[in-house]
Amino acid sequence: MLRDLQALKEEIRAHNDIVDVIGTYVRLQRAGKDYKGLCPFHDDKRPSFHVSPTLQIYKCYACGEGGDVFKFIQKMENLEFLEAMEWLAKRAGIPFDRHRLSGEGTSRREQMLALNRLALEFFCQQLQQHEEAKAYLLNRGVLHETQKLWELGYAPASWDALLTYLKKKGADLSLAAALGLIKSRKLEGSGFYDTFRHRITFPIHDIGGNIIGFGGRALDPAEPAKYINSDASLLFDKSRVIYGLHFARRKLARDVPPVFVEGYLDVIAAHQAGFTQCVATLGTAFTEHHARILSRYSPKVIICYDSDEAGLRATFRAAIIWESLGIEGAEVRVARLPTGEDPASLLQQPNGIEEFQRALDHAVPRIDFLLERILERHNVQTETGRSDALAEAIALLATVEKLSVRARYADRIAFLHPLFGKTGVERVIEQILADIETAALHLRGGQAPRTLGYPLTEEANRGPLREQPPLPAFRPTSLPQAPASSLRNALPGRTTKRGPSSTPQSPSNVQEPLPPQQLSRVEKAERQLLRALFSAEWRLRLLEYLRPELMVTPYGVKLLDWIAHTPPQADGTIDPRPLLDRALAEEAQSSEKTSSQNSFPFSRFLLEILQDSAYLVSNEALRSEVVDGCLQQLQSYLLEREKRELAQRLQQAVSEAERRDLLEQYHQKVRLIRGSLNKAPNL
């Protein structure tokens, strides 16, 4: 018996090439002699899953999973070894009698699959006998051949048609109830009734082609539930099942992006027309499980939902989920169909195939699509319309992670801002990016973004910040978690009950600081790096690189010197309170000697760095790319400054030798600025 089992195993293995089998689950790419892709067994961001066609094995070098084709199917389909053998034998067309080999009875899962197949036979028989159901499918453009391929059926209007059929076949009714084929009569005592009545039935397959459930489309227009699905069971969980994937996987394995449509008939019509990359969820919202299943095939997806408000909301949610996976190259595009059309209706028209192909070819990134809809909904010729459109656009762009992408779109919507045309475009973009980051902080904190309306006058927009932004993930651990207005009183040995004379105060007639939108990018970069110096994570690494000439402002040079000469605490952080005390004391002494003060105080500069606000590049936990970007800006600014100084000296040069030397230095600075050598260190 064991010899027969081993021989059969090798025969099955020989007819199931591991690359072909795994390629129906994972998008594989050639990598030398092997293939690689995203691992289906863990949250893989970069291809770490390798398949060897020579050895017929797979191995993930991130999570450690590995084995042969049998082990892979066991893991993916949650099967026992003999069940996996049977699964692969069926795929290869090899006869396999598991029960004879194992001596075991039929498992509950197998009984459920057999019961679903029995129900399918009944529904298909009924379709051939019901003219209304056949006419409905033909009117929707579903050909007879397609009906057979997708095994469409019809559930009679009777309350016990399927129930009677199952009884005649000796089926286990309790198992049928567990599958959701029939339901218990709770109000009328014992007994069951059919779940699907007077509906077109759509069998739902798993990736291996097994029928795990059914969907039903009502033929009666008065029926409140247009679509219903089987109940959740051992076989079926609609939040984890993608309709049509069993048919679509072959095309998706060829690196074709999946196309999400809304309903059963949309999928079937698309496949019938040759668009076999189309799939759908089962009347439920797009979930992370759906995204993870499909992302094994491609990092890109096209969404082709209805263009009504419900469809737009579904598109937005699906896009956010897909992009949040963090997979390299993840991209969501939206295909726009003619108004009032869905894939099924469009593909019935004479030029429907060409129109649908054109929609897929011209699918646009989801931000472009939703931004266009925002601009269409509001009258941007009015101040109110521009304000409302800008608020919606900022909420939308807050869902974008990449700062470079945010900046590109901020430039596109700059014309909506009330300061547009009254100040430089770069200042407007800076303000928009700051507001996007504030909205993003709310999203990351699990809070709904606050209303992002804008004052309609230039003066109101240039006023000081009126609201303390929410606390971000990153703050110096030694800094009290209190608003900036009460920070002085929160210092050691001080309370808010003391009189005004007990705490040194900054002069009241000092010059107001610039609003955040008035700061340049390089000034914000300087502040961001100075803030990072208070943390144990970045202090030593940044002190090795930062030097006074890299600073942009005199206060930046001063604070860098103070921090560099301040001993760290036991946890490696810098306590900001002694520095703030020192600054306040210096300013108090200065105010006693002079009757007026025209400069912006250093203590205010320090407070703006320590508190969370739009005066910084980012209020979130610092990432290496943010720090590297800030360093690059300071370095580029220094090179630009040195280039200008060299240009002035070049004009004043007297001798030819001096001119040649300065000219060579000048060209070297230009080359550095162009980016050939000025990459910031990877901290």
Secondary structure, 3 states (H helix, E strand, C coil): CHHHHHHHHHHHHHCCCHHHHHHCCCCCEEECCEEEECCCCCCCCCCCEEEECCCCEEEECCCCCEECHHHHHHHHHCCCHHHHHHHHHHHHCCCCCHHHHHCCCCCHHHHHHHHHHHHHHHHHHHHHHCHHHHHHHHHCCCCHHHHHHCCCEEECCCCCHHHHHHHHCCCCHHHHHHHCCEEECCCCCCCEEECCCCEEEEEEECCCCCEEEEEEEECCCCCCCCEEECCCCCCCCHHHCCECHHHHHHHHCCCCCCEEECCHHHHHHHHHCCCCCEEECCCCCCCHHHHHHHHCCCCEEEECCCCCHHHHHHHHHHHHHHHHCCCCCCEEEECCCCCCCCHHHHCCCCCHHHHHHHHHHCCEEHHHHHHHHHHHHCCCCCHHHHHHHHHHHHHHHCCCCCHHHHHHHHHHCHHHCCCECCECHHHHHHHHHHHHHHHHHHHHCCCCCCCCCCCCCHHHHCCCCCCCCCCCCCCCCCCCCCCHHHCHHHCCCCCCCCCHHHCCCCCCCCCCCCCHHHCCHHHHHHHHHHHHCCCCCCHHHHHCCCCHHHCCCHHHHHHHHHHHCCCCCCCCCCCHHHHHHHHHHHHHHHHHHCCCCCCCCHHHHHHHHHCCCCCCCCCCCCCHHHHHHHHHHHHHHHHHHHHHHHHHHHHHCCCHHHHHHHHHHHHHHHHHHCCCCCCCCCC
